[in-house]
Amino acid sequence: MVRLSISKLERFSKRVGGEPVWIGMDVHKRSYHVALRTGSGLSETFVSPSEPKSFVKLLHRLSLKVALVVYEAGPTGFGLARALEEVGLPVFVVAPSKVLRPVRPGSKTDRLDCLKLAEYAVKGLTKPIAVPSEEEEADRSLIRRRHQVVDDLRRVKQRIKSLLLCYGVAEPAGLETWSNKSIAKLERTILPGRARITLRSMIRELRFVAKELGRIDQELKRMAALKRHRKKVSTLRTIPGVGPVAAVAFCLEIFSPKRFNRPEEIASYLGLAPTVRQSGEGKKRGRIVPTGQKRLRSILVEAAWTFKRYDPGAREFYNRILAKTGVAQKAICALARKLAIIMWRLCLEQRSYRPA
């Protein structure tokens, strides 16, 4: 239920005077839970409707000197952040996994959450994520839709194989590659009773999902040919092993490569940077933490295998890491990290790949 008292907020505005105000927000589908906090400790909370334009008008009406607005990224997207930026209000969208959490469990409410964010903002303990433009977010949604369809295709294939295994029926020849001939043989497979209808239903689903994947791939090709993507995609395609899907996925997910200042930052963003364990004079690297762009990371690992096959420098790097660790997974992750850094540098410099 939305509870908004304008008179209460106006009294708070008069008490604050010209003092800067930090705003913490807990953003939901139907409401915004908002906390106002000053550097001297004055605070006030309220609930407003989830309408970015109405919220911006409210802030102007209160005549507050807004130092920063902070809220956590979530399913509501970046519409609020864009509306605040349009009127010149500073805003941080923070990753929920990067927000400080109390050591001991305690009460959790929307009011306490927004107060906590406002307090962290006052102390400078919030770190923003990059907010894409509306066009960049729309483009990115297509590659993420492709990921969903690929997952659906893999699942329906697994369901078909599980059904055959359940009834003890051998898989048709060629089903490893799911060729048209093997699918035609699959349709002629004899199963008892209604299980045959079940199999036909799964095959229809398989064909529909495969057709949908083809449509998305065609649309991605058209999008890659647009002026705003053409140069970066063609540049990344000069790297051996980087195909159209990997190039487009990298461009759309890393929509602004200039926001990364060092190679370590792009590696950490992709979840390809190893953790560091240091105590006293001892220092060693640990495992990678699978955070950040998980799907893009898996695409880069797949591309790294082809990169190793066709690039002598990449093959030498992989063999050196493999000889040191004895673990192929570690070696290919290290090569994927190297490949990601190369792709980032090429996007920045807008040049073709030059083998070492």
N, C-alpha and C positions, 0 to 999 in steps of 0.2 A: 504494500500500500504506500503510495507516494504522500509524504508529509512535508510540506513546504510552507514556512512562515516567513513572509517577506519582512514583516516588522522586526522579527528577531534578528534576521540577517542585517537589516539596516542599523539596528542598535550595535551589533558587533562591528560593523563598518565604521561607525562613529567612534567607538572605543579604540579601534586600531589607528585611526587617523591616516597618516601617510606612510605607516610602517609596511615593509614588504610582507606579502602573504604567500605561503606555500600551500598548495592544494593537493591533497591525496584523494583518489577516487577509486571506488569499487564499482566497476561497470557491469551492468547486467542487461538482459534483453529489454526489460520494461522500466528499469529505474537506475539512477545514478546515486550511490551513497557517497557523499562528499564531506571531507574534513578540511576546514580552514585553520591554518596554524601560523603564528608569527614567530619570529626569532626570540621574542621575549617570553614565549610560552602560552600566550592567549590562543584559545582554540574554540571552534564551534563546528557542529556537524548538522547536516540536513540531508533530505532525500528529495531528488528532483526527477521529473520524467526523463526517459532516455531519448531526448531529442537534442542533438548537438547544437542546432541553431538557437533553440530556446535557452540552453545552458549558457551559450556565449552572450546572449542578450541579458541574462541575469547577472553575469559578471560585470558587464558594462553598467548596468543599473546600479549595482552596489559601489561602483567607482573604487574598486580595490586595486592596489598596486601589486599585481600578480608577479611573483618572482619565478614560479615554476608550477606546472601542473604535471602530476605523476599518476599513471595508472598502469595496471598489468595487462599484457597482451592476452587476448582470449578470442572466443568465437565471434565477438561483436566486431572484429576487424579494426581498421584504422580510420574510420570515418570521423570519429571524434577528434583524433589527433590532427587530421587535415583541416577540420573546421576551426580548431584553435590556431593552427599555423596561419591560416588565411587572414586572421585578424591581428596577427603579430604577437600572439601569446606563446611564450616558451612552453614546450610540452615534452615530457619524457614518457615513452612507452617502454616499460621494463619487462624483461623475461621473468615469469614467475619462479623459475628454477634458480634465478640469480638474486632473488630477494632474501634478505637475512631472515632466518627463522629462530624463534626462541629455543633455548636448550631444553627447557622443560615444557611439556604440553600444558596448555591452559585453555581458557575460553576463547572461542572464535566466533565472531559475528561480523557482519558487513561494516558496522560502525567501527569496530576495533581495527579491522583491516585497513580502512581508509585513514584512520588516525595514525596507524603504524606507518603507512606510506608517506603521509605528510611529515611525520617526525623524521623519517629517513631522508626525505628531501631537504629539510632544514639543515641536517647535518652533512649533506653531500654524500650520502651513502647509496645513491641510486645511479645505475649506469644504463643509458638508453640503448635500445636496439634501433636498427635502421628502419625507417618508415617508407615503404615504396609509394610511388605515385599511384593514382587510380589506374592509369594505363599499365604501369609495370605490374601491379597486382593482378589485373585482368589477364595479362599475358602469362603470368606465372600460374594462374589457375588452370590453364590448359595443360601444361606439363605435369602438374599434380594430378589432373584428371587422368592423364595417360598412366601414371603410376597406379591409380586405382583400378583401371581396366586391366592392366597387366596382372595385378593381383587376382582379379576375378577370373582371368583366363587360366592362371596357374591353379586356382582352386577347383575350377570345373574339370580340368584335366585330371587332377588328383581324385576327384569324386568318381570319375569314370573308371579309373584304374582300380579304385577301391571296390567298386561294384563288381567288376570282373573277378577280382581276387576273392570276394565274398562267395561267389558261386563257382569258384574253381575253374574259370574259363581262361584259357591262354590268350594273351594279348595278340592282336593281329600283327603280322610282320610290318615293320615301318612305323609302328606307333611311337617309337622313341622320338621321331622327328615330326609326328603328327601330319604326315603328308595326306593329300586328298585321297590317294588310293587306300591308305590305311584306315581313314575315316569311313570310306565307302565299305570296306570289309567289316568295319565295326558295326555299321548299320545292319549288315546281314548276320551278325552274331546271334545265335539262338540262346535265349535265356528262358528259364521257366516262368510261366504265368505272366503276371503283371510286371515282372522285372524287365521284360522286353520293352514295355511302354516307358518305364523309368529310364532305360538306356536311351531311347529315342528322344525323350525330353531333354536329357543331358546333352545329346549331340546337337539338338536345336539351339540350346543355350550356348554351346561351344561355338557354333557358327555365327551366332549373333554377336557374341563378345569379340570374336576375331574380326568380324566385319567392322565393328565399332572402333576397334584398335586401328584398323586401316584408315578409317575416316579421320581419326585424330592425327595420325602420322601425316596424312596429306595436308591437314590444316597447319601442322607444325612446319612443314616444308614451305608453305605459303607465307607463314609468319616469319620464318628465317630469311626469306627473300626481301622482307621489308627494309626500308632504308635504315631504320634505327637498330636493326639487328644484323644486317647483311655483312658489314665489315668485320664485326667480332666473330661471327660464326665461321666465315670463310678463313679467318686467321687461325682459329682453333682447329679447323679441319686440316691444316698443314701438318699437324702433329701425327705421326704414325700411331694408329690405334684409336684415335679419337674420331668416332663416327658422328653422324648428324644428331642422334639422340643425345649423346654425351655433350656435344658442343652446345646444342640448344638448351639443355638442362642447366649447364654451367652458366650460360649467359643470363637465363631467366632467374635463377636462384641467386646468383651473385650479380644482382641488377646494377649495382654501383661499385665497381672494383676499387675506385679511388678512396672508399671509406676504410680500406685496410692499409695500414702504414708499413707493415713488416710481413715477411713470409710467415712468421710464427702466428700472426693473427689469422690469416686465411686458413692455416692448418688447424688451428684451434676451433675456428668457426665450423669447419667440416668434420670435427671429431677425429682428426688424423694425427693430432699432436700427442706424443707420449707424456705421461705424467712424470714429474721429477720428485724424487725422494732424497732429501738432503738432511743430514744431521751431523753437526760438527764439520769435520773435514771430509767426511764421506758424502758422495753424491752419485746417484745412479738413476737411470730412467726406468720407469715402470710401464705398465700396459697403457694402451690408449683408452680414453673414456668415450664410449659410444654415445655422444651427445650431439646436438646441433642437427645438421642436415643429413639425416640417416640415409635417405634414398639417394641423394646425390653422392654420398660417400660410397655406397655400394656400386653405383654406376662408374665412379672413378676407379674402384678396385677392378671391375671387369675390364675397363679400358686399359688398365696398367698391364694386364696379361698380354694384350695385343701389342701394347707399347714395347714390352720386353722382347716380343718375338721379332719385331721389325726394326728396332733401333739398337745398334750395337752399344751405344753408351748406356742405354737403359738396361740392356742385358748384363753388361759388366757391373753396373751398380747393384742389380738384383743378386748376381752371383756373389758379390763381395759381402753383402748383408747376410745372404744365406750361409756362406762359409763361416761367418762370425757367430751367428745365432743357431744355425742348424734347424730353423723353423721356417717353412715356406710362407706361412701366413704372416709372420713378422716382416719378411723380406718384401712381400707384395704390398703390404700396408705402407712400408717405407717408400716403395716406388710410387704408390698412389699419392702419397704426400708430395713427393718430388714432382709428379705430373700435375697436381693441383697448383703448385707454386708456379710451374712453367706456364700453365694456362692463365693464371692471374697476371703474370708479367706480360704475356702476349696481349691480353686485353688492355692493359695499361699503355703499352708501347705501340699497339696497332701494327705489328710486324709479323712476318712469317716465322715459322720455327726453323732454327738453325741447329742441326745436330752437333753435339760436342765433338 
